Amino acid sequence: MAENTASEVYDLLILVDATYSMLNYLESLKTSLPKVISISKLTDSFSHIGLLAYRDYTEANRDQDGMLEWSGWYDHQTGTNDRQDKPHASTSINADALMALASQLEPIGGGDYPEATKTGLAKAYELMRPDVTTIILLYTDAPPHCWMVADKDSGSNYFREQAALEKTNSYGGFGPYFADWVSAAKQLNTGRRKAHVFSFLDQSLQGHVLNSGYYTYLSTVTRGACLYLTDSKPHSIAQVTIDVLLAWMGAEKAGAERGTMPAKLVRYKYGGDIKNLKDEKDVVANSYFWAQKGDLGRAQMMLPTKAVEAQAEARDRKRIEENIAEVDVDASVLKKYLPKKRTLLGDFAQRYARDEKYRKVVMKELKIIIETDVTSMSLNPVFGALWRAACNDRNNPAREELVTAFSLHVERIGNAEEKTRMKNWLEESYDYAADILHALEQVQESERFPCVYLDPTIEFSQARKKGEKDEEEDEEDNRPVTAFRRDELLEIGRSCDGRILRRLGKVLTRVTFAQSRADLPAHIAATTNAEVPKIPLALASQQYNWKFWKMLLHVVLPGTMLSARPSVVLAALAIRIGLKPLFTSACAAMMFWRDKWNNVEVPETWNSSCLGLLLDADAEYRNQMQDSGKSVSEGLLLDSDRELFSRLVAYQHAGANLLTTLTAEVSWTPQKAQMPVGFVIPCRACGFPRSVTIMSANGRCGLCEATDWTDVEHKKRAISAQVSKEDTAASSATWVECSTRTCRAQYVCYNPGDLRVRAKCHYCRTQSKLPGEQKNNDPAPTLECKKCLSKIIWPKGWQAEAPKPFNCTACTSGMKTIVSTDTNASEICKENGQAWLLQDKNGVLKDPFKRSVFHTISTVGPEAFVANVQILPRLDPAPVLTLRGKRIQNQTSVIANLSSWIQRRKSEKSDCSLCFSAFPNARLLSACRRRGCHQKICEGCLNGWYGLNAPGTIINTAALFCPFCRRPPAPHTLAAYGKGIHAVGDLMTAIQEKGNWIHAWCMDCGKACRYIERQCARGAPDPVTQWKCETCSHLQLERIRIAEEEARQALELAALLDIEEREAAERKAREDLEAARKERTQHEVPVKECPHCHIPTQKTVGCDHMTCICNTHWCWTCGKEESRSTIYDHISKVHKGYSVPGLGWEFEDNDEGGW
């Protein structure tokens, strides 16, 4: 890089119009100034940087936000005001002060249309340093106070500026030079203090050469450049500024980033006499800017004065336009036409390598840039070049922090397209081809074998049957390994999920191993490492810093290099898949990293996929050692790490399997089942032989004891129902089970016809009448069946007479009393707690199974986790698990099944009932959360179904109900996924009237309003957006009318103000009036965009066939682009139009006659 010399010292002065209309330009300084300061520090292109804002003479007497605001000079070499040996030291500032002024500038004033640009330039010239060339970046949207465009009534800003500048001592004595535009340009070009002016003009000046020509002339004479900005967004203005500065320095953009910029470069086609101009009124200047009204001749003098002036102005405009060339700006245009710095930028990487002080500056500035605007890294060749140099500097301790910060801020980019672009750029930043080739050349000849390489002549594509097509999900798997992108290969540094491991497993299994040079095929032996890389296994040693695994992916995509940790993960994968030729090298790499895995500062390690891979590699190593007869004193992992990783993986997969289906065996539930009555006892009151299950302690049956009969007949009928004096234990009876979860006792029901609710035993019913302290969760006296474990009500007075061992009537009758039911760990935990599944001795886990592995380990700590947490602990005594109040009889089998899922690191997947894609059970949600509807669907389908309705569109009433059971979903389901449709007013009316009316969701009032009768629709109506009901449309039109009337009145009142206030008030009133008229027009006649060129279009009359000025044919209703021959067919088929064959309205493909 060339250092600054005394003959080439540049200052940068930003001169900005700070009047009312320049808000976006002032905002852009907040983005561009930090980058300009960073560029200055990194390139030494500017010695000083300053910011000067100018307004107009209406603000000349203001103490704050006055006509001129100057920042002072910023010198990045010191950044303070202690350099008394330098000119202007008394006004030196630091970077923070410079940016503070940029952020505090307020767009104020302006008065008449032209602004005090001459005064701004005069002040700039006063501030410029002698013998230093100043680059002036001038931002404006209005012409200067020149003779032809100035407002010349009494008291105008033009005369005030002329009077101020013509004072001999004004602005350091330089003011008189700037009273005339031509004189000002010449002074900036040939005076002792020289400047190159780069003019950035607002798009409002484009096409108005009578106003903008002054800046084209100024930039041309001072060897700068003049540009129209076609996009006035602050970000676009800042980006064009940086691009122009970089192009001036000679820093060239590369590759995909060399797109068209939102600007046009303006140049003169010829300028032979441009240096001969005398002043701004010289008629010769009319080819460059508006200097004098042209002479139209005597014939035109007979016309009215205004017509003559209009024709003269048109002729002057045409003369300038004929000498103007405009071209869209891109990198090649700037390289060809933009004036350049005399000494262009050199090689940043070389300076970075040799200058330690500069390296520190680079790392500091890059960090600032990444944290403020990471996207500028890819758009700025200076930042990009230094970023690559920093990435290559692997010995720099600040490198890892910088790379981590970059990745973090890229992930935070909200715009998906921008994020993708940055990731692609980042991929290109990781190209280490030259470094790898250099490392390969450093390997001694005797150590270059054995080696691995990828044979480009061998193809591994999968054979397929004739006519068989690739499945969509197999598309990636069938790609050749050479088709993988660099970011895909580098992903192992961030994640170890199955998709990534499968991808890299393909790479490892496709490389070829050569033990010696003789093993190389002739076509490989004849190539260089640049053509077919051959990676020696000798690199997998401490002597070569374990580079083998870092460089291995270079054989797939040249230039790909892994950092240390990802390279060892790749080695672990090679061990896991049992790659014999690379086994020893992989084990050596794992041994080297053995004590570095347990580091909570590396979040990429702490996930179940990565930890599982490490455990698998360790297990494979131990198995290989045992199979070879070698003793295994230590594995690839430390014993403590193996225990920690195993518990973490088990913990994570236990959480993933909370909803995995488990089959539990429980006792049956009789639902009015008919079977023998069993043990009977004669009732002392009614005399009937009653089931022991309904007997009371006094020998009377429950029916005789009851007192809640409606009348005597009711009691008599109930007592005699389904019973006779001859009943025995073998007589048939109806059995039910108490529905209370803590009871579940079975008993005989003598009146099943009267049981219209869930059964509840007498003992549980009486509990509701007791005070809380007297209640019992299991009040019924019962005996437990030894076979099915069912509980049978058996009053204590007769328990001595029960058979021993006790078997219930159902079991002795041969009925199936043990049934299988599907459940999951989550349901079991709700009833039994988590102690059987998760042991957490001291409660170190705050939200079990709800946090990531990294959050868990970083919060709890490795030692505390191992000491306190265990999955499926062996408890003594073992807990008794129940399901809906019934003991799980195959508890050991259920736990073993769950343990199998956890040990295999798998979780159950099920199909979404709507899209039939497979998802883990945890990601499937109830379709409506209504009892009896068991359909599970994915979140995407939930959003897609209940979220069909949106404000301003036609209401789809079907999407207000469950797609399966067709009932309204639970309120929180519709609230979560319905995009607010649950709160729409009159929605019930829309549902009730759905058979007769189609309703729409009004954008303004938010209610469901009638849109069209179904009998009039004749099929589905065309989609609508931004729809408003008739009432809201009338109200909006009235608001627009009022705003238009207020703007018109404000315009009339502005005419009564003083001249200083009149211009600004009239301008604002006109803007408000124009906005109100535009809004009214858009409301009365909607505006849609052409699908091809996006030009706003209104349909005032005629059919829906729209023909744009770009010759695009499109449909007004749906906005779809069609051809001239298909547009009416589209209207007919899609929108039920009348363009049908036989009516003579259709087009033939070869019709060239047109309409």
C-alpha positions, 0 to 999 in steps of 0.5 A: 500500500502506498503511504501518503506523501507530502505531494499527495495529501487529501482532506475530505469535506462533506458539504450538505444542504440541511434545509427542510427537504434534505432529511434523508440525506442527513439520515444517510450521514449516520450510516456513511460517516462511520464507514468513511472514518473506518476507510480513512483509518484503514487506507490513510486516504484522508488526513482530515475529515470535516462536516459542513452543513449550510441552509439559507439566509432566512436562518442567518441570524439563528443561534441554533440550526443557523445558516452554517454548522461546522464540525471541526476537522477530525484527524484519525491519527490522533482523534484529539485536539492536542496537535498544536503543530498542525493548522486548524488544531484549535478546531480538531475533534474526535470521531465521536464529535464528528458523528454527533454533529451528523446525528444532530443536524436538523432539516430546517428552513430554506425560504425560496427554492434555491439555497445558499450553496455559494456561501457553503462553498465559500465557507468550505474554502475558508476552512480548507488547508493550503497545499492540501487537496480537498475532496468535497462531497456536495449533497443538495436538491436545489440549485444555487442562488444564480442569476437565472434561477434566483428569486429576485424580488426585494429582500430575496435570499439572492441579494442577501447572499450577494451582498454578504459574499461581495464583502472583501473580508468575508470568509477569510477574504475569499468570499468575493470569489464565490459571489459568481458561480464560474468564479467559484469553480475556477477558484476551487480548481486553480486557487492555492487551496484546491478541491475536487467536488463530487456532487450528489443530486436528489432525483428531483433535479434529474430532468431539470437541467436548468437547475442541475446544470450548475453542479455538472459544471462545478464538478467538471471544472474541479475534476470531480463528478456529478451524480443523480441519485435515483433512490432517496432512501438513506441506505442507498445514499450512503452506499453510493457515497461509499462506492464513489469514494472507493472508486476514486481510491481505485478499490474495485468491486468484485464478482456478484457485488458489481451490480448497478447502483441507484445513481446516474453519472452526468457528463458533458458530451463536449466542453471545448470552451468550458474554461473560457466562461467569464461569469455565470451570466456569460451566454457561452455558458448556455451549453453547460448551465442556464446563464442567459435567456436565448434569443427567439427572433422577431417572429416570436416577439409577437407572442404573449410574454409568458409564451415567449418566456416558455419557448425561450426556456424550452430552447435553453433546456434543449441546448443543455440536454443535447450536451448532457450524457447520463449513464447508469452507474456500476463499478465499470462505469466508475472505473472508466469515467470517475476521476481517480486519486493519483496514487491508487491503493496498494495491497492491504494484505501485505501491509497487514502482514508486515505492520503489527500496529496496522494489524491492531487498527484493522482488527479494531475497525473490522469489529466496529464495522461488523457490529454496526453494519455487517452487510457493508463487509461484502459491499466494500472491497477495502473491508472485504480484503482486510477481512480475508487477511484477518481470516488468514491470520490464524495466529492472531488471538483476536481472530476467533472473536472477530469470526464469531462476531461476524457469524453472530451478526449475519444470523441476526440479519432479518432480510432472508435475501440479504442473509443469503447474500452475506453467507455466500460472500462469507463462503468465498472469504474462506478460500485457502487454496494458496495456503493449502498448496503451500503447505502441501509443497512443504511436506518432504518427498519421503512423507507424501505417502500414504495419501488420500485424493478424490479421483475425478474420473469415478462417478458415484451416482446411484443406478435407477430403473428406467423411468424412475424419478428422484424423490424430492427429499433425495435430491441432495443425497444424489448430488456428486460430492464436488457439487457441495458448496463451501458453506455446506462443507463448513457446516460441521463447525456449527452443527452435527445433525444427520443431514450434515453428517450424511453429507460428509460421510459421502465425502469420506467414503468417496476419497481414495487411499494410496499407500505409495506412489505405485498405488496411484493410477497413471492419470492421477500420478501425472497431475499436480496438487493444484489439479488433483490434491493429494493430502499426505497422512503425514500431516496428521501429526503434531509436526505438521500441526494436525493439518490433515483433517483441516485440509481434507475437504480441499480434495472436494472443494479446493480452498476449503479448510476447517478450523481446529475443532471442526477438523477433529469432529470430522476425524470423529466421523471417520472413526464412527463410520469405521474408515479403516485407512484413516482410523489411526490418523483420526484417533491421533487427532481425537487424542490431541483434542481429548482434554478440550471438549469440556469447554462451555465457551464453545456452544457448538459442542453442546448439542446432542448430535455432536456429543453423540458423535463423540460418544460413538467414536469413543465406543468404536475406538474401544471396540476396535482396541478390544477386537485387536486384543489390546488393552484399553486403558483410556478412550478417546474421551476422558472418563469424566467427559464420557459420563457427562456427555452420556448423561447430557445426551440421555437427558436431551433424548428423554425430553425428545421422547416425552410424547413417544408412544408407550404401550401400557397394560392396565386393568379394564374398565367395565362400561355397563358390562354384563357378567355374573353378579358375584358374591351376594348378600340378602338385604335386610330391608327388601329381602333381595340377594344383592351384590356385596358391592352395594351393601351398607354396614347395617346389612341393608343395600344401597337402594334401600338406604337411599333417600333421594327418590322423587316419589314412592313409585320411583323407589319401588321401581328402582328397588325391584329392577333387575333382581329376583329372590332367586338370584345367585352369584351366577346371575347376570348383572351390570358392572360399572366403574367409579370415574374418580381417578383416585378411586376407580372402584368397580360395583354393580349398577341395578338401574343402568338405564338411569345412569346418564352420566359418568359412573361415580360410587356412593362413597365418592359422591358423599365426599362432596358434602364433607368439609375439606379436611375430612375428605378422602381421596380413596374412601371406598372399602375395596379388595384388589384382584390378584390377577388384574389388580382391579379394585372391587367395592367390598364393605369391611364387614364382609371382607372376611368372607371373601375368597383368598386369594381374591380374584374378581368376578370378571377374572373368574368368569374368563373375561379379558380384564387386562387391556393395552392402552397407548400413552406416553411419558408426558402423560405418566409424569402428569399423574406420577411426577417426574421422579421415575424419569428424571432424578434431580437431587438438588433441583438444579434444573429450573425448566427440565426438558425445556432448554437446549443442552448448551443452556442447561450445561452453561447454567448448571455447570458440568460438575453439578449436572453429573452429581445431580441429574440422571435419567431413568434412575434405579430407585429403591423402592421402585415407584408404582406408576399409574395411568388414569388411576390404574397401576401400570402392570407392565411398568418394567416393559414400559420403562425399558421401551422408553430407555430403548428410544433414549439409548438409540437417540431416536424419537417417534415420528408421526404423520401430520393428518393434513399434509401427511409429512412426518414430524416428531410427536412433539411438533404435532399439535391438536387440530382443534383441542376439542374432546373427541377429535384426536387429529394431530397436525403440524404448526405449518398446517395450523397456520395455513388452515386457521390463518387463511383469513386476513384483513381486507380479504374475503372471509373463508368461513370453512377455515373457522372450523376444525378441518376434521370434526368441523366444530369450532376450535378451542378459543386459544387455538383460533387466537394463536393461528387465526391472525386475529379473525377470532376478534372480528366483529359480526363474525357470528353473523357471517357464519349464520348468513354463509349460505346466502352471503359472502362476507369480507373483513373490513380493513378499517372497522375490522368487522365482517361485512356483507360483500356479495350475495352467493347467488350473484357470485356464480362461483368463487369471487375474485380475490380482494385485498385492502377491502373496506366496507361502504361505510368506512369508504365514505368516512375515508373519502370524507377525511380526504376531502377535509384534508384537501380543503384544509391544505387549500385554506393553508395555501391561501393563508400562506400568501398573507405571511412575510416573505421569509415564512411564505415560501416554506408555508406555501411549499408545505401547503402545496405538498399537503394538497398534492398528497390529499389529491393523490390519496383521493384519486387512489381511493376513487380510482384504485392503482395497481402495478404492472407485473413486469415493470411495476409502473403504477396503473389506473383503470378508468374505463374498459375491460380487465385487459391492461396494456402497459407502456412496456407492452406487457399484457396483464389482467386487472383483476388478479394482476397476472401477466399474459401474452396478447394472444392469451389474455382474453382466454385467461379472463374467460377461464379464470374470471368467468368472462365472455371471451368464448370461442365462436363470438369472434373475440379470440386471437389467433397465434399468428394474428399480427394485425392488432386491434 
